[in-house]
Amino acid sequence: MAEKYSVPRGTFDILPADSYKWQYVKKVFSEVAAQFNFQEIVTPIFEQTDVFERSVGGSSDIVQKEMYRFQDKKGRNFALRPEGTAPVVRSFVENNLGMTGGNTKLFYLGPMFRYDRPQKGRYRQFYQYGIENIGSDNPFIDAEIIAFGYAFLSKLGLKNFELEINSIGCSNCSKDYNQALVEYFTPNLDKMCSDCNERINKNPKRLLDCKVPSCKEIAKDAPNMLEYLDEDCRTHFAQVQEYLNLMNIPFKVNPRIVRGLDYYNKTAFEFLDNNLGAQNALIGGGRYNGLVEQFGGKDTPGIGFAGGFERLLLSMETEGVSFGEEPKPNVFIVAIGEKAKQLTAKLLFDLRTNGIKAEYNPDKESLKAQMKAADKEKTRFTLILGEDEIAKNSIILKEMISGEQQEIPREKLVTFLQDKLR
């Protein structure tokens, strides 16, 4: 007997019963992107390993534990992309996207890969949506990026989310803050996890992001980043808040937000769903001034965000939000007799090529079996074609919900249905 195979651990199949939900969310995201004047970019699902090691940071869990690495036949090192910003910035530099000046506004959709313990809303192959605005350090741009996230979640119909923002400063004000963190955490290291014992020397801010309960308890009284901001960062953060207030976007300041990747600076933010438990971030992002320079480009500021489809769908289902109409045919053709069957081939093609979703089951013979099939498809109309209708060059249209029937000339069928469906 042939061996049965299972989907790899931490991955899943998107089945037809759910795929329309994914299509709906992608459609809404693309619509909001167009409203905010962002254009799509598509990068490969694997890159040179250095793309992530240099940008994401050696202290991050992604680089240390989670990247899927491999060598090709020539011994070159590659990795499946664990996040979307680094590949977009690599492409921005390689393709001179900032050559014309101004801001480059990009969005992406696609799978990412991290070797992590699978849990609710977190997978080893997961799907992200994200945006990047490269070219300006203006706090208005920070607010605009955040406003995109707010508009997207709101357009989906979500209500039970909240926005938290912070400033994690720049390299200038981070020096004093990092030193303050080292002084605070060092006496407690023996009670903290092994990861935090490594992070304290590489990126002390990451200790604030640890999810281990004992580490979280110690971190809650750590020094506040906002008290260490220099004048420029303090002014920038105040202006971001001012713009958000002008847009009537509610938020709260959370000085514990640091984000998990080394390239972030200044503004950091998260949209959280309080219904989802520990893994409740729907969108996370921030500013990454200096990242373009790491990839060999000019010193160019940037900011963006990313979110996972899986958790977003979970949030929508929890709130009972609509995913739009479940896909189904507009019409189902019932053909009685051999001549009707032959005529159905052309009829189906004409309907489909004129924008009408049409279905027919050639394996069902009787009127009863075909009507049952039409009912199963949840179609709005059934077209019934038999010998009498062929002789009169007509077709019977039955509205499935009301049961009303009318006879229509076949040459007028397409325009009639187009009008009805419009």
Helices and strands as residue ranges (DSSP letters): H 16-35, E 39-40, E 46-48, H 49-56, H 61-61, I 62-66, E 69-71, E 77-80, H 85-94, E 104-113, E 125-134, H 139-155, E 161-167, H 171-185, G 186-191, H 194-202, G 204-209, H 213-219, G 225-228, H 231-246, E 252-253, E 265-273, E 281-287, H 291-294, E 302-308, H 309-319, E 331-335, H 338-353, E 358-359, H 367-376, E 381-385, H 387-391, E 394-399, E 405-409, G 410-412, H 413-421
